Amino acid sequence: MPQFILNRNQQSNGDREVHNLSTGCSYMPEPQNQEDLGFHISCSSAVSEAKRQYPGRRINGCYYCCNSCHTS
Ligand SMILES: [Zn+2]
């Protein structure tokens, strides 16, 4: 199962993005800006975990490495 992380920094639109650490991503935040979300079968599970851990934050999947979980 791939490992996912959440960017500690929010995007310009206020979203915080989930990235797939196992596949890698051109837009991966620096290690010190990564919140570990653990291993998940899919990005939708990782996004759900991020929302559970950080209620009130706007969580989105990265367009590039979690495209099926990206909402515009
Ligand atoms: Zn990404």
N, CA, C, O and the ligand as a Tripos MOL2 file, in Angstrom:
@<TRIPOS>MOLECULE
protein
  289   287    73     0     0
PROTEIN
NO_CHARGES

@<TRIPOS>ATOM
      1 N           0.8460   -1.1950    0.0000 N.3       1 MET1
      2 CA          0.0000    0.0000    0.0000 C.3       1 MET1
      3 C           0.8800    1.2430    0.0000 C.2       1 MET1
      4 O           1.9010    1.2770    0.6870 O.2       1 MET1
      5 N           0.5070    2.2320   -0.7410 N.am      2 PRO2
      6 CA          1.2970    3.4700   -0.7410 C.3       2 PRO2
      7 C           1.1080    4.2720    0.5430 C.2       2 PRO2
      8 O           0.0890    4.1740    1.2270 O.2       2 PRO2
      9 N           2.1280    5.0650    0.8400 N.am      3 GLN3
     10 CA          2.1010    5.9600    2.0020 C.3       3 GLN3
     11 C           1.7570    7.3720    1.5350 C.2       3 GLN3
     12 O           2.2260    7.8280    0.4930 O.2       3 GLN3
     13 N           0.9480    8.0380    2.3070 N.am      4 PHE4
     14 CA          0.4990    9.3850    1.9380 C.3       4 PHE4
     15 C           0.9120   10.3940    3.0020 C.2       4 PHE4
     16 O           1.0710   10.0600    4.1770 O.2       4 PHE4
     17 N           1.0790   11.6080    2.5680 N.am      5 ILE5
     18 CA          1.3880   12.6980    3.4940 C.3       5 ILE5
     19 C           0.4760   13.8890    3.1960 C.2       5 ILE5
     20 O          -0.0880   14.0150    2.1090 O.2       5 ILE5
     21 N           0.3550   14.7520    4.1980 N.am      6 LEU6
     22 CA         -0.3970   15.9880    4.0310 C.3       6 LEU6
     23 C           0.5840   17.1490    4.1060 C.2       6 LEU6
     24 O           1.4580   17.1810    4.9730 O.2       6 LEU6
     25 N           0.4340   18.0930    3.2000 N.am      7 ASN7
     26 CA          1.2910   19.2800    3.2120 C.3       7 ASN7
     27 C           0.9050   20.1710    4.3930 C.2       7 ASN7
     28 O          -0.2610   20.5300    4.5530 O.2       7 ASN7
     29 N           1.9030   20.5260    5.2240 N.am      8 ARG8
     30 CA          1.6190   21.4320    6.3500 C.3       8 ARG8
     31 C           1.2480   22.8250    5.8690 C.2       8 ARG8
     32 O           0.5190   23.5500    6.5470 O.2       8 ARG8
     33 N           1.7440   23.1910    4.7190 N.am      9 ASN9
     34 CA          1.4600   24.5230    4.1700 C.3       9 ASN9
     35 C           0.2150   24.4640    3.3040 C.2       9 ASN9
     36 O           0.0250   23.5150    2.5430 O.2       9 ASN9
     37 N          -0.6180   25.4600    3.4190 N.am     10 GLN10
     38 CA         -1.7960   25.4670    2.5700 C.3      10 GLN10
     39 C          -1.4840   26.1090    1.2250 C.2      10 GLN10
     40 O          -0.5850   26.9410    1.0960 O.2      10 GLN10
     41 N          -2.2550   25.6940    0.2340 N.am     11 GLN11
     42 CA         -2.1280   26.2660   -1.1060 C.3      11 GLN11
     43 C          -2.6840   27.6830   -1.0910 C.2      11 GLN11
     44 O          -3.3030   28.1140   -0.1190 O.2      11 GLN11
     45 N          -2.4530   28.3900   -2.1770 N.am     12 SER12
     46 CA         -2.9260   29.7750   -2.2580 C.3      12 SER12
     47 C          -4.4490   29.8530   -2.1440 C.2      12 SER12
     48 O          -4.9890   30.8810   -1.7340 O.2      12 SER12
     49 N          -5.1370   28.7790   -2.5020 N.am     13 ASN13
     50 CA         -6.6010   28.7830   -2.4080 C.3      13 ASN13
     51 C          -7.1060   28.3070   -1.0460 C.2      13 ASN13
     52 O          -8.3140   28.1900   -0.8400 O.2      13 ASN13
     53 N          -6.1800   28.0290   -0.1070 N.am     14 GLY14
     54 CA         -6.5810   27.6210    1.2360 C.3      14 GLY14
     55 C          -6.6310   26.1250    1.4540 C.2      14 GLY14
     56 O          -6.7680   25.6750    2.5910 O.2      14 GLY14
     57 N          -6.5200   25.3310    0.3740 N.am     15 ASP15
     58 CA         -6.5320   23.8800    0.5160 C.3      15 ASP15
     59 C          -5.1940   23.3680    1.0360 C.2      15 ASP15
     60 O          -4.1460   23.9620    0.7810 O.2      15 ASP15
     61 N          -5.2430   22.2680    1.7600 N.am     16 ARG16
     62 CA         -4.0280   21.5160    2.0770 C.3      16 ARG16
     63 C          -4.0880   20.2280    1.2760 C.2      16 ARG16
     64 O          -5.1160   19.5520    1.2510 O.2      16 ARG16
     65 N          -3.0050   19.8950    0.6330 N.am     17 GLU17
     66 CA         -3.0390   18.7960   -0.3160 C.3      17 GLU17
     67 C          -2.3960   17.5300    0.2120 C.2      17 GLU17
     68 O          -1.3860   17.5590    0.9150 O.2      17 GLU17
     69 N          -3.0210   16.4090   -0.1540 N.am     18 VAL18
     70 CA         -2.5010   15.0770    0.1360 C.3      18 VAL18
     71 C          -1.6310   14.6390   -1.0420 C.2      18 VAL18
     72 O          -2.0270   14.7780   -2.1990 O.2      18 VAL18
     73 N          -0.4280   14.1020   -0.7380 N.am     19 HIS19
     74 CA          0.4620   13.5900   -1.7730 C.3      19 HIS19
     75 C           0.7950   12.1320   -1.5110 C.2      19 HIS19
     76 O           0.7800   11.6640   -0.3730 O.2      19 HIS19
     77 N           1.0960   11.4310   -2.5910 N.am     20 ASN20
     78 CA          1.4910   10.0330   -2.5080 C.3      20 ASN20
     79 C           3.0100    9.9530   -2.3730 C.2      20 ASN20
     80 O           3.7460   10.1600   -3.3380 O.2      20 ASN20
     81 N           3.4630    9.6470   -1.1520 N.am     21 LEU21
     82 CA          4.8940    9.6120   -0.8700 C.3      21 LEU21
     83 C           5.5690    8.4490   -1.5820 C.2      21 LEU21
     84 O           6.7470    8.5360   -1.9290 O.2      21 LEU21
     85 N           4.8430    7.3730   -1.8010 N.am     22 SER22
     86 CA          5.4310    6.1700   -2.3900 C.3      22 SER22
     87 C           5.7040    6.3250   -3.8780 C.2      22 SER22
     88 O           6.7240    5.8460   -4.3740 O.2      22 SER22
     89 N           4.8050    6.9910   -4.5920 N.am     23 THR23
     90 CA          5.0440    7.1960   -6.0210 C.3      23 THR23
     91 C           5.9030    8.4300   -6.2530 C.2      23 THR23
     92 O           6.5410    8.5640   -7.2970 O.2      23 THR23
     93 N           5.9150    9.3370   -5.2690 N.am     24 GLY24
     94 CA          6.6410   10.5850   -5.4410 C.3      24 GLY24
     95 C           5.8260   11.5680   -6.2440 C.2      24 GLY24
     96 O           4.8430   11.2010   -6.8880 O.2      24 GLY24
     97 N           6.2420   12.8230   -6.2030 N.am     25 CYS25
     98 CA          5.4860   13.8790   -6.8600 C.3      25 CYS25
     99 C           6.3980   15.0720   -7.0540 C.2      25 CYS25
    100 O           7.2110   15.3890   -6.1850 O.2      25 CYS25
    101 N           6.2660   15.7310   -8.1870 N.am     26 SER26
    102 CA          7.0600   16.9380   -8.4440 C.3      26 SER26
    103 C           6.7160   18.0520   -7.4700 C.2      26 SER26
    104 O           7.5040   18.9750   -7.2660 O.2      26 SER26
    105 N           5.5370   17.9610   -6.8720 N.am     27 TYR27
    106 CA          5.0620   19.0200   -5.9870 C.3      27 TYR27
    107 C           5.0860   18.6000   -4.5280 C.2      27 TYR27
    108 O           4.4170   19.2010   -3.6870 O.2      27 TYR27
    109 N           5.8660   17.5580   -4.2330 N.am     28 MET28
    110 CA          5.9900   17.0900   -2.8580 C.3      28 MET28
    111 C           6.5900   18.1980   -1.9880 C.2      28 MET28
    112 O           7.6000   18.7990   -2.3550 O.2      28 MET28
    113 N           5.9650   18.4690   -0.8280 N.am     29 PRO29
    114 CA          6.5690   19.4640    0.0680 C.3      29 PRO29
    115 C           7.8740   18.9460    0.6760 C.2      29 PRO29
    116 O           8.1340   17.7430    0.6760 O.2      29 PRO29
    117 N           8.6780   19.8510    1.1860 N.am     30 GLU30
    118 CA          9.9100   19.4720    1.8790 C.3      30 GLU30
    119 C           9.5480   18.5620    3.0540 C.2      30 GLU30
    120 O           8.4620   18.6710    3.6220 O.2      30 GLU30
    121 N          10.4780   17.6580    3.4150 N.am     31 PRO31
    122 CA         10.1710   16.7030    4.5040 C.3      31 PRO31
    123 C           9.6550   17.3700    5.7840 C.2      31 PRO31
    124 O           8.7880   16.8160    6.4600 O.2      31 PRO31
    125 N          10.1760   18.5440    6.1180 N.am     32 GLN32
    126 CA          9.7270   19.1870    7.3570 C.3      32 GLN32
    127 C           8.3070   19.7400    7.2480 C.2      32 GLN32
    128 O           7.7100   20.1410    8.2470 O.2      32 GLN32
    129 N           7.7770   19.7580    6.0350 N.am     33 ASN33
    130 CA          6.4080   20.2420    5.8320 C.3      33 ASN33
    131 C           5.4290   19.1110    5.5340 C.2      33 ASN33
    132 O           4.3230   19.3480    5.0470 O.2      33 ASN33
    133 N           5.8450   17.8710    5.8310 N.am     34 GLN34
    134 CA          4.9860   16.7130    5.5720 C.3      34 GLN34
    135 C           4.4020   16.1780    6.8730 C.2      34 GLN34
    136 O           5.1310   15.9140    7.8300 O.2      34 GLN34
    137 N           3.0760   16.0190    6.9000 N.am     35 GLU35
    138 CA          2.3990   15.3350    8.0070 C.3      35 GLU35
    139 C           2.1020   13.9180    7.5330 C.2      35 GLU35
    140 O           1.4180   13.7200    6.5290 O.2      35 GLU35
    141 N           2.6190   12.9440    8.2590 N.am     36 ASP36
    142 CA          2.4170   11.5550    7.8540 C.3      36 ASP36
    143 C           0.9550   11.1490    8.0250 C.2      36 ASP36
    144 O           0.3660   11.3600    9.0860 O.2      36 ASP36
    145 N           0.3760   10.5680    6.9800 N.am     37 LEU37
    146 CA         -1.0000   10.0690    7.0550 C.3      37 LEU37
    147 C          -1.0460    8.5480    7.0950 C.2      37 LEU37
    148 O          -2.1230    7.9630    7.2110 O.2      37 LEU37
    149 N           0.1060    7.9070    7.0000 N.am     38 GLY38
    150 CA          0.1590    6.4520    7.0500 C.3      38 GLY38
    151 C          -0.0860    5.8240    5.6830 C.2      38 GLY38
    152 O          -0.0680    6.4960    4.6510 O.2      38 GLY38
    153 N          -0.3160    4.5210    5.7120 N.am     39 PHE39
    154 CA         -0.4720    3.7340    4.4840 C.3      39 PHE39
    155 C          -1.9490    3.5400    4.1830 C.2      39 PHE39
    156 O          -2.7420    3.2230    5.0690 O.2      39 PHE39
    157 N          -2.3040    3.7330    2.9250 N.am     40 HIS40
    158 CA         -3.7100    3.6510    2.5320 C.3      40 HIS40
    159 C          -3.8370    2.9340    1.1950 C.2      40 HIS40
    160 O          -2.9590    3.0010    0.3360 O.2      40 HIS40
    161 N          -4.9660    2.2480    1.0560 N.am     41 ILE41
    162 CA         -5.2360    1.5170   -0.1660 C.3      41 ILE41
    163 C          -5.4580    2.4770   -1.3310 C.2      41 ILE41
    164 O          -5.1930    2.1370   -2.4840 O.2      41 ILE41
    165 N          -5.9440    3.6730   -1.0230 N.am     42 SER42
    166 CA         -6.2450    4.6430   -2.0820 C.3      42 SER42
    167 C          -6.1320    6.0530   -1.5180 C.2      42 SER42
    168 O          -6.1170    6.2530   -0.3040 O.2      42 SER42
    169 N          -6.0550    7.0230   -2.4210 N.am     43 CYS43
    170 CA         -5.9500    8.4030   -1.9550 C.3      43 CYS43
    171 C          -7.2260    8.8440   -1.2610 C.2      43 CYS43
    172 O          -7.1780    9.7020   -0.3790 O.2      43 CYS43
    173 N          -8.3790    8.2720   -1.6410 N.am     44 SER44
    174 CA         -9.6260    8.6930   -0.9870 C.3      44 SER44
    175 C          -9.6080    8.3180    0.4880 C.2      44 SER44
    176 O         -10.1330    9.0510    1.3260 O.2      44 SER44
    177 N          -9.0030    7.1750    0.8050 N.am     45 SER45
    178 CA         -8.8530    6.7740    2.2040 C.3      45 SER45
    179 C          -7.9030    7.7130    2.9290 C.2      45 SER45
    180 O          -8.1420    8.0670    4.0840 O.2      45 SER45
    181 N          -6.8280    8.1200    2.2620 N.am     46 ALA46
    182 CA         -5.8620    9.0480    2.8640 C.3      46 ALA46
    183 C          -6.4970   10.4130    3.0990 C.2      46 ALA46
    184 O          -6.2440   11.0470    4.1240 O.2      46 ALA46
    185 N          -7.3210   10.8690    2.1580 N.am     47 VAL47
    186 CA         -8.0030   12.1520    2.3220 C.3      47 VAL47
    187 C          -8.9730   12.0740    3.5080 C.2      47 VAL47
    188 O          -9.0740   13.0140    4.2960 O.2      47 VAL47
    189 N          -9.6870   10.9410    3.6270 N.am     48 SER48
    190 CA        -10.6020   10.7680    4.7630 C.3      48 SER48
    191 C          -9.8560   10.8050    6.0830 C.2      48 SER48
    192 O         -10.3300   11.3930    7.0550 O.2      48 SER48
    193 N          -8.6700   10.1680    6.1190 N.am     49 GLU49
    194 CA         -7.8540   10.1660    7.3290 C.3      49 GLU49
    195 C          -7.3880   11.5920    7.6670 C.2      49 GLU49
    196 O          -7.4020   11.9990    8.8280 O.2      49 GLU49
    197 N          -6.9840   12.3230    6.6570 N.am     50 ALA50
    198 CA         -6.5370   13.6970    6.8800 C.3      50 ALA50
    199 C          -7.6780   14.5490    7.4340 C.2      50 ALA50
    200 O          -7.4620   15.3780    8.3170 O.2      50 ALA50
    201 N          -8.8840   14.3470    6.9190 N.am     51 LYS51
    202 CA        -10.0450   15.1060    7.4060 C.3      51 LYS51
    203 C         -10.3910   14.7150    8.8320 C.2      51 LYS51
    204 O         -10.8390   15.5450    9.6230 O.2      51 LYS51
    205 N         -10.1770   13.4290    9.1600 N.am     52 ARG52
    206 CA        -10.4570   12.9650   10.5110 C.3      52 ARG52
    207 C          -9.4430   13.5710   11.4930 C.2      52 ARG52
    208 O          -9.8090   14.0000   12.5880 O.2      52 ARG52
    209 N          -8.1680   13.5990   11.0880 N.am     53 GLN53
    210 CA         -7.1220   14.1200   11.9650 C.3      53 GLN53
    211 C          -7.1740   15.6360   12.0940 C.2      53 GLN53
    212 O          -6.8470   16.1880   13.1450 O.2      53 GLN53
    213 N          -7.5820   16.2970   11.0380 N.am     54 TYR54
    214 CA         -7.5560   17.7560   11.0050 C.3      54 TYR54
    215 C          -8.9130   18.3100   10.6100 C.2      54 TYR54
    216 O          -9.0580   18.9040    9.5410 O.2      54 TYR54
    217 N          -9.9120   18.1200   11.4690 N.am     55 PRO55
    218 CA        -11.2440   18.6290   11.1230 C.3      55 PRO55
    219 C         -11.2040   20.1460   10.9900 C.2      55 PRO55
    220 O         -10.5190   20.8270   11.7530 O.2      55 PRO55
    221 N         -11.9260   20.6580   10.0380 N.am     56 GLY56
    222 CA        -11.9600   22.0950    9.8390 C.3      56 GLY56
    223 C         -10.9930   22.5670    8.7760 C.2      56 GLY56
    224 O         -11.1350   23.6680    8.2440 O.2      56 GLY56
    225 N          -9.9870   21.7180    8.4550 N.am     57 ARG57
    226 CA         -9.0950   22.0960    7.3660 C.3      57 ARG57
    227 C          -9.7230   21.7080    6.0400 C.2      57 ARG57
    228 O         -10.4740   20.7380    5.9480 O.2      57 ARG57
    229 N          -9.4070   22.4680    5.0380 N.am     58 ARG58
    230 CA         -9.8390   22.0930    3.6860 C.3      58 ARG58
    231 C          -8.7800   21.1780    3.0970 C.2      58 ARG58
    232 O          -7.6530   21.6040    2.8410 O.2      58 ARG58
    233 N          -9.1420   19.9240    2.8840 N.am     59 ILE59
    234 CA         -8.2150   18.9070    2.4130 C.3      59 ILE59
    235 C          -8.5560   18.5710    0.9640 C.2      59 ILE59
    236 O          -9.7270   18.4360    0.6080 O.2      59 ILE59
    237 N          -7.5240   18.4380    0.1350 N.am     60 ASN60
    238 CA         -7.7420   18.0950   -1.2610 C.3      60 ASN60
    239 C          -6.6330   17.1460   -1.6890 C.2      60 ASN60
    240 O          -5.5440   17.1460   -1.1140 O.2      60 ASN60
    241 N          -6.9150   16.3420   -2.6980 N.am     61 GLY61
    242 CA         -5.8730   15.4960   -3.2670 C.3      61 GLY61
    243 C          -5.0490   16.2870   -4.2630 C.2      61 GLY61
    244 O          -5.5750   17.1470   -4.9690 O.2      61 GLY61
    245 N          -3.7590   15.9990   -4.3230 N.am     62 CYS62
    246 CA         -2.8820   16.6710   -5.2850 C.3      62 CYS62
    247 C          -3.3290   16.3400   -6.7130 C.2      62 CYS62
    248 O          -3.6180   15.1890   -7.0390 O.2      62 CYS62
    249 N          -3.3760   17.3560   -7.5360 N.am     63 TYR63
    250 CA         -3.7950   17.1660   -8.9330 C.3      63 TYR63
    251 C          -2.8860   16.1800   -9.6530 C.2      63 TYR63
    252 O          -3.3440   15.4290  -10.5140 O.2      63 TYR63
    253 N          -1.5930   16.1760   -9.3050 N.am     64 TYR64
    254 CA         -0.6100   15.4040  -10.0580 C.3      64 TYR64
    255 C          -0.4690   13.9620   -9.5910 C.2      64 TYR64
    256 O          -0.4280   13.0490  -10.4160 O.2      64 TYR64
    257 N          -0.3930   13.7430   -8.2710 N.am     65 CYS65
    258 CA         -0.1630   12.3720   -7.8030 C.3      65 CYS65
    259 C          -1.4080   11.7440   -7.1890 C.2      65 CYS65
    260 O          -1.4160   10.5370   -6.9460 O.2      65 CYS65
    261 N          -2.4570   12.5150   -6.9300 N.am     66 CYS66
    262 CA         -3.7130   11.9860   -6.3760 C.3      66 CYS66
    263 C          -4.8700   12.5160   -7.2020 C.2      66 CYS66
    264 O          -5.8670   12.9980   -6.6640 O.2      66 CYS66
    265 N          -4.7240   12.4190   -8.5160 N.am     67 ASN67
    266 CA         -5.6730   13.0920   -9.4110 C.3      67 ASN67
    267 C          -7.1200   12.6500   -9.1920 C.2      67 ASN67
    268 O          -8.0430   13.4580   -9.2930 O.2      67 ASN67
    269 N          -7.3120   11.3480   -8.8880 N.am     68 SER68
    270 CA         -8.6880   10.8630   -8.7090 C.3      68 SER68
    271 C          -9.3230   11.4450   -7.4530 C.2      68 SER68
    272 O         -10.5400   11.3760   -7.2850 O.2      68 SER68
    273 N          -8.5050   12.0200   -6.5670 N.am     69 CYS69
    274 CA         -9.0240   12.6380   -5.3410 C.3      69 CYS69
    275 C          -8.9790   14.1520   -5.3960 C.2      69 CYS69
    276 O          -9.2790   14.8230   -4.4080 O.2      69 CYS69
    277 N          -8.6090   14.6880   -6.5340 N.am     70 HIS70
    278 CA         -8.5190   16.1450   -6.6580 C.3      70 HIS70
    279 C          -9.8730   16.7200   -7.0290 C.2      70 HIS70
    280 O         -10.5200   16.2660   -7.9730 O.2      70 HIS70
    281 N         -10.2940   17.7300   -6.2690 N.am     71 THR71
    282 CA        -11.4890   18.4570   -6.6450 C.3      71 THR71
    283 C         -11.1130   19.9090   -6.8470 C.2      71 THR71
    284 O         -10.3590   20.4770   -6.0560 O.2      71 THR71
    285 N         -11.6240   20.5010   -7.8820 N.am     72 SER72
    286 CA        -11.2590   21.8770   -8.1900 C.3      72 SER72
    287 C         -12.2440   22.8280   -7.5410 C.2      72 SER72
    288 O         -12.1120   24.0440   -7.6810 O.2      72 SER72
    289 ZN          1.3680   15.3970   -5.4280 Zn       73 ZN73
@<TRIPOS>BOND
     1     1     2 1
     2     2     3 1
     3     3     4 2
     4     3     5 am
     5     5     6 1
     6     6     7 1
     7     7     8 2
     8     7     9 am
     9     9    10 1
    10    10    11 1
    11    11    12 2
    12    11    13 am
    13    13    14 1
    14    14    15 1
    15    15    16 2
    16    15    17 am
    17    17    18 1
    18    18    19 1
    19    19    20 2
    20    19    21 am
    21    21    22 1
    22    22    23 1
    23    23    24 2
    24    23    25 am
    25    25    26 1
    26    26    27 1
    27    27    28 2
    28    27    29 am
    29    29    30 1
    30    30    31 1
    31    31    32 2
    32    31    33 am
    33    33    34 1
    34    34    35 1
    35    35    36 2
    36    35    37 am
    37    37    38 1
    38    38    39 1
    39    39    40 2
    40    39    41 am
    41    41    42 1
    42    42    43 1
    43    43    44 2
    44    43    45 am
    45    45    46 1
    46    46    47 1
    47    47    48 2
    48    47    49 am
    49    49    50 1
    50    50    51 1
    51    51    52 2
    52    51    53 am
    53    53    54 1
    54    54    55 1
    55    55    56 2
    56    55    57 am
    57    57    58 1
    58    58    59 1
    59    59    60 2
    60    59    61 am
    61    61    62 1
    62    62    63 1
    63    63    64 2
    64    63    65 am
    65    65    66 1
    66    66    67 1
    67    67    68 2
    68    67    69 am
    69    69    70 1
    70    70    71 1
    71    71    72 2
    72    71    73 am
    73    73    74 1
    74    74    75 1
    75    75    76 2
    76    75    77 am
    77    77    78 1
    78    78    79 1
    79    79    80 2
    80    79    81 am
    81    81    82 1
    82    82    83 1
    83    83    84 2
    84    83    85 am
    85    85    86 1
    86    86    87 1
    87    87    88 2
    88    87    89 am
    89    89    90 1
    90    90    91 1
    91    91    92 2
    92    91    93 am
    93    93    94 1
    94    94    95 1
    95    95    96 2
    96    95    97 am
    97    97    98 1
    98    98    99 1
    99    99   100 2
   100    99   101 am
   101   101   102 1
   102   102   103 1
   103   103   104 2
   104   103   105 am
   105   105   106 1
   106   106   107 1
   107   107   108 2
   108   107   109 am
   109   109   110 1
   110   110   111 1
   111   111   112 2
   112   111   113 am
   113   113   114 1
   114   114   115 1
   115   115   116 2
   116   115   117 am
   117   117   118 1
   118   118   119 1
   119   119   120 2
   120   119   121 am
   121   121   122 1
   122   122   123 1
   123   123   124 2
   124   123   125 am
   125   125   126 1
   126   126   127 1
   127   127   128 2
   128   127   129 am
   129   129   130 1
   130   130   131 1
   131   131   132 2
   132   131   133 am
   133   133   134 1
   134   134   135 1
   135   135   136 2
   136   135   137 am
   137   137   138 1
   138   138   139 1
   139   139   140 2
   140   139   141 am
   141   141   142 1
   142   142   143 1
   143   143   144 2
   144   143   145 am
   145   145   146 1
   146   146   147 1
   147   147   148 2
   148   147   149 am
   149   149   150 1
   150   150   151 1
   151   151   152 2
   152   151   153 am
   153   153   154 1
   154   154   155 1
   155   155   156 2
   156   155   157 am
   157   157   158 1
   158   158   159 1
   159   159   160 2
   160   159   161 am
   161   161   162 1
   162   162   163 1
   163   163   164 2
   164   163   165 am
   165   165   166 1
   166   166   167 1
   167   167   168 2
   168   167   169 am
   169   169   170 1
   170   170   171 1
   171   171   172 2
   172   171   173 am
   173   173   174 1
   174   174   175 1
   175   175   176 2
   176   175   177 am
   177   177   178 1
   178   178   179 1
   179   179   180 2
   180   179   181 am
   181   181   182 1
   182   182   183 1
   183   183   184 2
   184   183   185 am
   185   185   186 1
   186   186   187 1
   187   187   188 2
   188   187   189 am
   189   189   190 1
   190   190   191 1
   191   191   192 2
   192   191   193 am
   193   193   194 1
   194   194   195 1
   195   195   196 2
   196   195   197 am
   197   197   198 1
   198   198   199 1
   199   199   200 2
   200   199   201 am
   201   201   202 1
   202   202   203 1
   203   203   204 2
   204   203   205 am
   205   205   206 1
   206   206   207 1
   207   207   208 2
   208   207   209 am
   209   209   210 1
   210   210   211 1
   211   211   212 2
   212   211   213 am
   213   213   214 1
   214   214   215 1
   215   215   216 2
   216   215   217 am
   217   217   218 1
   218   218   219 1
   219   219   220 2
   220   219   221 am
   221   221   222 1
   222   222   223 1
   223   223   224 2
   224   223   225 am
   225   225   226 1
   226   226   227 1
   227   227   228 2
   228   227   229 am
   229   229   230 1
   230   230   231 1
   231   231   232 2
   232   231   233 am
   233   233   234 1
   234   234   235 1
   235   235   236 2
   236   235   237 am
   237   237   238 1
   238   238   239 1
   239   239   240 2
   240   239   241 am
   241   241   242 1
   242   242   243 1
   243   243   244 2
   244   243   245 am
   245   245   246 1
   246   246   247 1
   247   247   248 2
   248   247   249 am
   249   249   250 1
   250   250   251 1
   251   251   252 2
   252   251   253 am
   253   253   254 1
   254   254   255 1
   255   255   256 2
   256   255   257 am
   257   257   258 1
   258   258   259 1
   259   259   260 2
   260   259   261 am
   261   261   262 1
   262   262   263 1
   263   263   264 2
   264   263   265 am
   265   265   266 1
   266   266   267 1
   267   267   268 2
   268   267   269 am
   269   269   270 1
   270   270   271 1
   271   271   272 2
   272   271   273 am
   273   273   274 1
   274   274   275 1
   275   275   276 2
   276   275   277 am
   277   277   278 1
   278   278   279 1
   279   279   280 2
   280   279   281 am
   281   281   282 1
   282   282   283 1
   283   283   284 2
   284   283   285 am
   285   285   286 1
   286   286   287 1
   287   287   288 2
@<TRIPOS>SUBSTRUCTURE
     1 MET1         2 RESIDUE 1 A MET
     2 PRO2         6 RESIDUE 1 A PRO
     3 GLN3        10 RESIDUE 1 A GLN
     4 PHE4        14 RESIDUE 1 A PHE
     5 ILE5        18 RESIDUE 1 A ILE
     6 LEU6        22 RESIDUE 1 A LEU
     7 ASN7        26 RESIDUE 1 A ASN
     8 ARG8        30 RESIDUE 1 A ARG
     9 ASN9        34 RESIDUE 1 A ASN
    10 GLN10       38 RESIDUE 1 A GLN
    11 GLN11       42 RESIDUE 1 A GLN
    12 SER12       46 RESIDUE 1 A SER
    13 ASN13       50 RESIDUE 1 A ASN
    14 GLY14       54 RESIDUE 1 A GLY
    15 ASP15       58 RESIDUE 1 A ASP
    16 ARG16       62 RESIDUE 1 A ARG
    17 GLU17       66 RESIDUE 1 A GLU
    18 VAL18       70 RESIDUE 1 A VAL
    19 HIS19       74 RESIDUE 1 A HIS
    20 ASN20       78 RESIDUE 1 A ASN
    21 LEU21       82 RESIDUE 1 A LEU
    22 SER22       86 RESIDUE 1 A SER
    23 THR23       90 RESIDUE 1 A THR
    24 GLY24       94 RESIDUE 1 A GLY
    25 CYS25       98 RESIDUE 1 A CYS
    26 SER26      102 RESIDUE 1 A SER
    27 TYR27      106 RESIDUE 1 A TYR
    28 MET28      110 RESIDUE 1 A MET
    29 PRO29      114 RESIDUE 1 A PRO
    30 GLU30      118 RESIDUE 1 A GLU
    31 PRO31      122 RESIDUE 1 A PRO
    32 GLN32      126 RESIDUE 1 A GLN
    33 ASN33      130 RESIDUE 1 A ASN
    34 GLN34      134 RESIDUE 1 A GLN
    35 GLU35      138 RESIDUE 1 A GLU
    36 ASP36      142 RESIDUE 1 A ASP
    37 LEU37      146 RESIDUE 1 A LEU
    38 GLY38      150 RESIDUE 1 A GLY
    39 PHE39      154 RESIDUE 1 A PHE
    40 HIS40      158 RESIDUE 1 A HIS
    41 ILE41      162 RESIDUE 1 A ILE
    42 SER42      166 RESIDUE 1 A SER
    43 CYS43      170 RESIDUE 1 A CYS
    44 SER44      174 RESIDUE 1 A SER
    45 SER45      178 RESIDUE 1 A SER
    46 ALA46      182 RESIDUE 1 A ALA
    47 VAL47      186 RESIDUE 1 A VAL
    48 SER48      190 RESIDUE 1 A SER
    49 GLU49      194 RESIDUE 1 A GLU
    50 ALA50      198 RESIDUE 1 A ALA
    51 LYS51      202 RESIDUE 1 A LYS
    52 ARG52      206 RESIDUE 1 A ARG
    53 GLN53      210 RESIDUE 1 A GLN
    54 TYR54      214 RESIDUE 1 A TYR
    55 PRO55      218 RESIDUE 1 A PRO
    56 GLY56      222 RESIDUE 1 A GLY
    57 ARG57      226 RESIDUE 1 A ARG
    58 ARG58      230 RESIDUE 1 A ARG
    59 ILE59      234 RESIDUE 1 A ILE
    60 ASN60      238 RESIDUE 1 A ASN
    61 GLY61      242 RESIDUE 1 A GLY
    62 CYS62      246 RESIDUE 1 A CYS
    63 TYR63      250 RESIDUE 1 A TYR
    64 TYR64      254 RESIDUE 1 A TYR
    65 CYS65      258 RESIDUE 1 A CYS
    66 CYS66      262 RESIDUE 1 A CYS
    67 ASN67      266 RESIDUE 1 A ASN
    68 SER68      270 RESIDUE 1 A SER
    69 CYS69      274 RESIDUE 1 A CYS
    70 HIS70      278 RESIDUE 1 A HIS
    71 THR71      282 RESIDUE 1 A THR
    72 SER72      286 RESIDUE 1 A SER
    73 ZN73       289 GROUP 0 **** ****
